[in-house]
Amino acid sequence: EQVAESGGGSVQIGGSLRLSCVASGFTYSAACVAWFRQPPGKEREGVAAIRSVGSVSYATSVKGRFTISRDNAKNTLYLQMNSLKPEDTAMYYCAATAGDSRQIRLTDLQALGVQEYTFWGQGTQVTVST
């Protein structure tokens, strides 16, 4: 089982990036999938999550700027990031739950918590500069 991110890079303040994550080896359509990020010297934090039924959760810091979406036919997760700020600079990780039905009932707090996720990617770096 694996997930692999792509799409990171360097962008100026106010710019946009789109991250992608391709999954394989597990039932992607039955999983809650999410984006996390880890700024230098800080803990990993949840950014956005989307359950198998399509309901979404966002961290307060990215609401209105980031959009999470999924394409189950392609086993792919996306994160559209607009109006980027320097504080968005971080390594961004894709993660997926093991695919049991419990993920449908995750609260926002749970869906953005690292402990819920079984599969993790290696990360893609996003740098926002002036």
C-alpha positions in Angstrom: 0.0 0.0 0.0 1.3 3.5 -0.8 0.4 7.1 -1.4 2.6 9.5 -3.3 2.4 13.2 -3.4 3.4 15.6 -6.2 2.9 19.3 -7.1 4.9 21.1 -4.5 7.2 24.0 -5.3 8.1 27.6 -4.7 5.5 30.3 -5.1 5.2 34.0 -4.2 2.8 35.4 -1.7 -0.7 35.3 -3.1 0.1 32.6 -5.6 -1.5 29.2 -6.1 -0.4 25.6 -6.2 -2.2 22.3 -6.8 -1.0 19.2 -5.0 -1.9 15.7 -6.1 -1.7 12.4 -4.3 -2.0 9.0 -6.0 -2.9 5.9 -4.0 -2.5 2.2 -4.6 -2.7 -1.1 -2.9 -5.8 -0.5 -0.8 -9.5 0.4 -1.3 -9.1 4.1 -1.9 -12.8 4.8 -2.4 -13.6 3.5 1.1 -11.0 5.6 2.9 -11.0 9.0 4.4 -8.0 10.8 2.8 -6.4 14.0 4.0 -3.6 16.5 3.7 -1.3 17.3 6.5 1.6 19.7 6.7 4.7 20.1 8.9 6.5 23.4 9.0 10.2 23.4 10.0 10.6 22.7 13.7 6.9 22.2 14.3 4.5 19.3 14.7 2.5 17.9 11.8 -1.0 19.4 11.5 -4.1 18.5 9.6 -5.0 20.8 6.7 -8.0 19.2 5.1 -9.7 15.9 4.9 -12.4 14.3 2.7 -14.3 11.2 3.7 -15.5 8.5 1.4 -18.9 10.0 1.2 -17.5 13.4 0.2 -17.9 15.4 3.4 -14.9 17.6 4.1 -13.1 19.2 7.0 -10.7 22.1 7.0 -8.3 23.6 9.4 -9.4 27.2 10.3 -6.2 28.6 8.9 -6.9 27.4 5.4 -10.7 27.8 5.1 -11.7 29.8 2.1 -8.3 29.5 0.5 -7.7 25.7 0.1 -10.0 23.2 -1.5 -9.7 19.4 -1.1 -11.2 17.1 -3.7 -10.9 13.4 -4.7 -11.3 11.4 -7.9 -12.0 7.8 -6.9 -11.8 6.6 -10.5 -8.2 7.7 -10.5 -7.4 7.0 -6.9 -6.2 10.5 -6.6 -6.5 13.3 -4.0 -6.1 16.9 -4.7 -5.4 20.1 -2.8 -6.0 23.4 -4.5 -4.2 26.1 -2.6 -4.9 29.8 -3.4 -3.9 33.0 -1.8 -0.8 31.4 -0.3 0.9 33.0 2.7 4.5 32.5 4.1 3.0 30.6 7.0 1.8 28.0 4.5 5.4 27.0 4.0 5.8 23.4 5.0 6.2 19.8 3.9 2.8 18.6 2.8 1.8 15.0 3.3 -1.0 12.9 2.0 -2.6 10.3 4.3 -5.4 7.7 4.2 -7.3 5.7 6.7 -7.5 1.9 6.5 -10.9 2.1 4.9 -13.3 0.9 7.5 -16.8 2.5 7.8 -15.8 4.4 11.0 -14.1 7.1 8.9 -17.6 8.3 7.7 -18.4 9.3 11.3 -15.1 11.1 12.1 -15.6 14.5 13.6 -13.7 17.5 12.2 -11.1 17.2 15.0 -10.6 13.5 14.4 -10.4 13.8 10.6 -7.6 16.3 11.0 -5.7 14.2 13.6 -2.7 12.2 12.6 -3.7 9.2 14.8 -6.6 8.3 12.4 -4.4 7.6 9.4 -2.7 4.4 8.4 -1.0 5.2 5.1 1.4 8.1 4.6 3.3 9.6 1.7 6.8 10.9 1.7 5.8 14.5 1.4 6.1 17.4 -1.1 7.7 20.7 -0.1 5.7 24.0 -0.5 7.6 27.2 -0.1 5.9 30.6 -0.1 8.2 33.6 -0.4 8.0 37.4 -0.6 
